[in-house]
Amino acid sequence: MSTGNITINLKGISANWTALNAISAQNVETAAVVKADGYGLDAGRMARTLYHAGARQFFVAAAEEAAAIRRELGDNVCINVFSGHMRGDTEMIHDLHLIPMLNSFNQLTRHLEALPGHPFGVQLDTGMNRLGMEPSEWEAVRDTVVSLKPDLVMSHLACADDPAHPMNRQQLTAFCAMTDGLGLKRSLSATGGIFLGSDYHFDMTRPGIGLYGGAPFSEANCVVHISLPVIQIRDVAVGETVGYGNSWTAQVPSRIATVAAGYADGLLRAMSNNGKLWDDQTPCPIAGRVSMDMIGVDITGLNHDPQTLDILSPYQTIDDLADMAGTIGYEILTSLGTRYARRYVSQ
Ligand SMILES: *Cc1c(COP(=O)(O)O)cnc(C)c1O
């Protein structure tokens, strides 16, 4: 066995949904975001797990991503598409019964012409300037849209991972100004927004990363465990170097393990001489540069030769690993790649 092993804890994912759902009031629906193949963990399996936990509203980025969820769950759930109704999406939206979040006057026109009577939602821009109708655009179409009874109006927070950021309240105020009194179902918060308080919950929340064990859901259950087989162990003398570019030099007689995974497996090169792997609860520093398929690890501190070392575990979360590589947990999860042996467990 010479590839890394990913174990995905489905029970942890259910528990995370249940915990996030419990934070908002009972009349607030908790959806589940399963874009980017369920944050790299398999959208179909994530959707099934979250369905059993209680989720009935799912969000994907692109219409193409909905097929796996529809295949898995049939017509029991609503599937919403953040990118709205793009040219070429009409058949998918129709055949898979998708709900596009219309982002512009153009998309609204396309949708009403191509699929009159087909459900839709609207995404509003409240300051992030990424997707959604601007306030003036919304004002021009608002009355028409309201008369067509959209399923949802939503917007997205740019700084929700920082509760003290003034942008949060600014976007909340903008969202209320655009949607108060219209009698429409509303959604503003992803994982971060759920922790900003009930003002931010409206009728539906849309967590993604928190379901998969990431910040800012600090109490999240660990979902992804990665253990890497040790291919070889060697002693290196003082002054010897490890890896490409000789970037690590032994200061004391050392023992180096070479593990089977590298930047081709999403273990970013930025972790070179910086990250750690773990022998259960004992950290072992990365020695030298991360290669495409291998990483050198300084196991001098261990009193035995390990067969495997962990890079994600309860002792090192996706956010711990992301910090060492100068990125975020989202990027770690969605970069893991296809070479691992994957196991889904519900223990
Ligand atoms: C990705 C995304 C979410 C989920 O965000 P998390 O931070 O992963 O919880 C919700 N809404 C929109 C519009 C998104 O793009």
The ligand as a MOL file (V3000), in Angstrom:
LIG
                    3D

  0  0  0     0  0            999 V3000
M  V30 BEGIN CTAB
M  V30 COUNTS 15 15 0 0 0
M  V30 BEGIN ATOM
M  V30 1 C -19.6370 28.6620 -0.6360 0
M  V30 2 C -20.8370 29.4510 -0.2900 0
M  V30 3 C -21.5370 29.1760 0.8850 0
M  V30 4 C -21.0000 28.2460 1.9660 0
M  V30 5 O -19.9480 28.9390 2.6010 0
M  V30 6 P -19.1270 28.3220 3.8290 0
M  V30 7 O -18.2310 29.4300 4.2290 0
M  V30 8 O -18.3810 27.1630 3.2690 0
M  V30 9 O -20.0880 27.9350 4.8780 0
M  V30 10 C -22.7460 29.8230 1.0970 0
M  V30 11 N -23.2060 30.7450 0.2030 0
M  V30 12 C -22.5230 31.0630 -0.9310 0
M  V30 13 C -23.0870 32.0760 -1.8520 0
M  V30 14 C -21.3100 30.4380 -1.2080 0
M  V30 15 O -20.6470 30.7630 -2.3160 0
M  V30 END ATOM
M  V30 BEGIN BOND
M  V30 1 1 1 2
M  V30 2 1 2 3
M  V30 3 2 2 14
M  V30 4 1 3 4
M  V30 5 2 3 10
M  V30 6 1 4 5
M  V30 7 1 5 6
M  V30 8 2 6 7
M  V30 9 1 6 8
M  V30 10 1 6 9
M  V30 11 1 10 11
M  V30 12 2 11 12
M  V30 13 1 12 13
M  V30 14 1 12 14
M  V30 15 1 14 15
M  V30 END BOND
M  V30 END CTAB
M  END
